[in-house]
Every structure is written in C-alpha cells, then in structure tokens.
Amino acid sequence: MKRVVVLGAGQSSPYLIKYLLEQAEKYDWLITVCDRDYELAKSRVAGYDRGIAVEFDVNDEGMRHAQIKNADVVINFLAPKFQYLIALDSLSFGKHCISASYEDIRLYDLNKDAIKKNVLILNEMGLDPGIDHMSAMKVIYDVRRANGYIKSFISYGSGLPAPDVESNPLRYCITWNPRNVVMAGESGAQYMENGKIKILPHYDIFRRTWRVKVNGFKEEFEAYPNRDSLIYKKTFKLEKVKTMIRGTIRYPGWSETWDQIVKLGIPNEGLIVPYLSKRTYAEFMEMFLPINVSGLSIEQRTANFLKINPTGKIMDNLRWLGLFSNEKIGGNVRTPAEVMIKLLKEKMPLPKGAKDMIILQHEIIANYPEERKSRKITSTLIEYGEGNGLTAISKTVGLPAGIAAKLLLTDNMPLAGVHIPTHPIIFTRVLKELRQLGVKFKEKVEEISYRNGTSTR
C-alpha cells in the first residue's frame, strides 16, 4: 500500500485532502493528514476509511521523521518557512516532496542529490504560484511552435469573494492564509514596462494601481504589482520580452485603504510589543501617531497624520475594521502584523453558504515574424467555490499538488531533481487532468497590427 503524508490541514488543504482520499479508494493508498490541531486534521478525513489524522508538531524532529520516512510522497502545506526543512528531510529518506509555496532559493543546492536518489522535489505547485505558471507555459509553447515569440507578458491573479458577496465595505474575505494578505508587498516589487525596469518600495505598492478588465465581468477590477516579475523572464525563457508584469487583482477601493494601513506601519512582524494583547485597539493605533499635544480625537489625528479626509471612505473603512475601538485586542498577539491578522480573520470571514472565486488572466502579445503578424492572446480562468466550505482557493491550490502526487504514485511523472511546474512533463499532464476536472482556461485571440514594440496596459 502506497502512502501519502499531508503536512498541514489549514484553509488551503480541504480540496487536496478530499481529492487524495477519493483517489485512495481507487488506487489502494493510505492518506495521513498531520496538523498541530488534531481535531481539524480529524475533520478533514472524516467519513473516509483510508484517511488517518495525526497530531503533529513540525519542530519535533522525531515526530517529523517518523511521518516522512513512512511516506511515498510528502505534500507540504505548512508555512513557507518550513519548505526547506521538509524538503531536506524528504530527500534524506528518499521521498518525493510537493509544496505549493514559492521555491526557497536554498533548494537549488539539493538538485544534484535529488537526481542521484531519483527524488522529485516539486515546488510552486498550487494556484499562484502553480496553475499560473503551467497555463502561461502552455500559451508560450503554442506561440513558439508557430515560430512566434513573446513581446509582452502581463499576468493577473487573485482570490476574492464572488461578485454577489457584499459582506463588508472592503469587498474582501479571508479564504487563505491572512498573514499573506497583511504582509503583501513587504519586499516591494519590480517589473518591466516597454523595456524599462520599474522598482517600487513597500510603501508605494498600493499607490501604483491600474484598472483591469477581466473577460466575463462587466465590472473592472484594480491591480497592483506582485513581487518580482523579472524572475519570470528567465523562468519562462522570454528573451525578447519588453513588458513583464505580474499583478494582484482586488475589487476597486481595496488599495487606497490598505495603502494607509501600510503608511501607518501596521504590517510589521519584526517588532514585539509588550503586553499587546491587553491593550485596546485605540491604544494600538495611538502607537503609530505623533504624541498628542492638540487634544484632538484619535480619529481626527489619524486623518491628519495620513493627510486624508476625516469623513471620507478610507476613514470609514478604518473605523469599520475597529481600529479606533476601546475593545481589548486579546488573543495571542505580539506584533502589529499579528493584530491586523486577527482583525481580518474576525471581520472578513467568508459568510456561511457564500462562494469565493479565483481569477487568473494572462494578457500576452506575440509576434510572428514569418507572417508579419502580431496577436493578443488572453487566457482566463474563473473558478467559483462550492459554498459549503470547499472554496475555489482550496480547490485550485490543492488540486495541482494532488494531481502531481497521483502522477508520481502511478509512475506517470518520470522526473527527478528540484523543479517548479514549468517543465513540459509537469504542466502538460497536470493541466490535462485539471481540464478533465473542469478547471480550464478560455482563450481569446485577437489580430493586432504588427509591431516590433510592445502593447502594455
């Protein structure tokens, strides 16, 4: 009997675990789900004979090794900081390892040993990163087969509540790790536009936004730059590209409010504040403002400090978040970022029965010199959750990892070493099964005037 060990039973894991348990009935597998919250892990395998729940502490070496050495495939859905540790342990025991997190640069050093041991360490096998890479590579390969090349590559991604969900004024719900929302843009961003590199510090990310039309929606969205877009010029081998942008999508209005939260300095996980949980939210806000010598209210001083309208929409949003309230923060919070994480979880849950959605869209301009033609290729994925706890996020993050595990266990992934899903063996086979499961992109191709330059947004 082959064994799959899933490390982490959080918000992104339900669909992955469901998929694996259903496959286990067919292929005679055993699925072990490990989490520090035993009851949560137990709930993920409930109703399935081939699922086992285990209370798990990733920092307990003995416990960690006991699970990994008995696995055929390890799927790591823990926090990104544990990616290298789990991959190293998996390699030591000769086990395949799959992760949905951005690839830790230290993993490159494991490539030769992984090839020698015939072990696959596969990272960025989720939604974004993951499906976005695979779908982009599919379009890029199609262009190259037609003797074309990419001049402009703009890609967007997001997880949002469905358009009919209006549960809060910011039109956002927490369906994945809230830490990633709070710390978005912490390292700034860089991208290329018309051959020129653009660099943004953290405090400018949410000011450099633009409108985006997504096929299938009347309403426009807003986008902001996501991390380092330039690394994908090398990853996708786009030597002639002049515009390279990866953006995150939100409903309009999110960025103008979040920009002020960044300006205050709240997304800070490096400072431990004494007795933070015992303070009120108003006292917390006071920490980010100059000393009060004016006698004005905390709300008025916040507006003055941020140079925004004290009766405007942004202040309404900050007030709705509860940042000026006299309620005690409570919980186990030590840093400003943790306070914000706690607030988002409390104020922005996806309402019971409501659906979330994910959006991925690539806007690619390709030149075909032999034909003296240029084409704009728009490839769009819109996926909705089921409204019963199985979110679109968990489906699109979990399925790629689950499918990769299935391909490995059925000897249909003849690959070793450290990889992300840009290899043809990976993306062709995973995308094929995703399409069979209904997760598929719609492509729109438009002829545009032939140009050696590049169209941008």
Buried (B, 14 or more C-beta within 10 A) or exposed (E): EBBBBBBBBBBBBBBBBBBBBEBBEEEEBBBBBBBBEBEBBBBBBEEBEBBBBBBBEBEEEEBBEEBBBEBBBBBBBBBBEBBBBBBBBBBBBEBBBBBBBBBBEEBEEBBEBBBEBEBBBBBBBBBBBBBBBBBBBBBBEBBEEBEBBBBBBBBBBBBBBBEEBEBBBBBBBBBBBBBEBBBBBBEBBBBBBEEEEBEBEBEBBBEBBBEBBBBEEEEEBBBBBBBBBBEBBEBBEBEEBBBBBBBBBBBBBBBBBBBBBBBBEBBBBEEEBEEBBEBBBBBBBBBBBEEEEEEEEBBEBBBBBBEBEBEEEBBEBBBEBBBBBEEEBEBEBBBBBBBBBBBBEEBBBBEEEBBBBBBBBBBBBBBBEEEEBBBBBBBBBBBEBEBEBBBBBBBBBBBBBBBBBBBBBEEEBEBBBBBBBBBEBBBEBBBEBBEEEEBEBEBEEEEEEEEEBBBBB
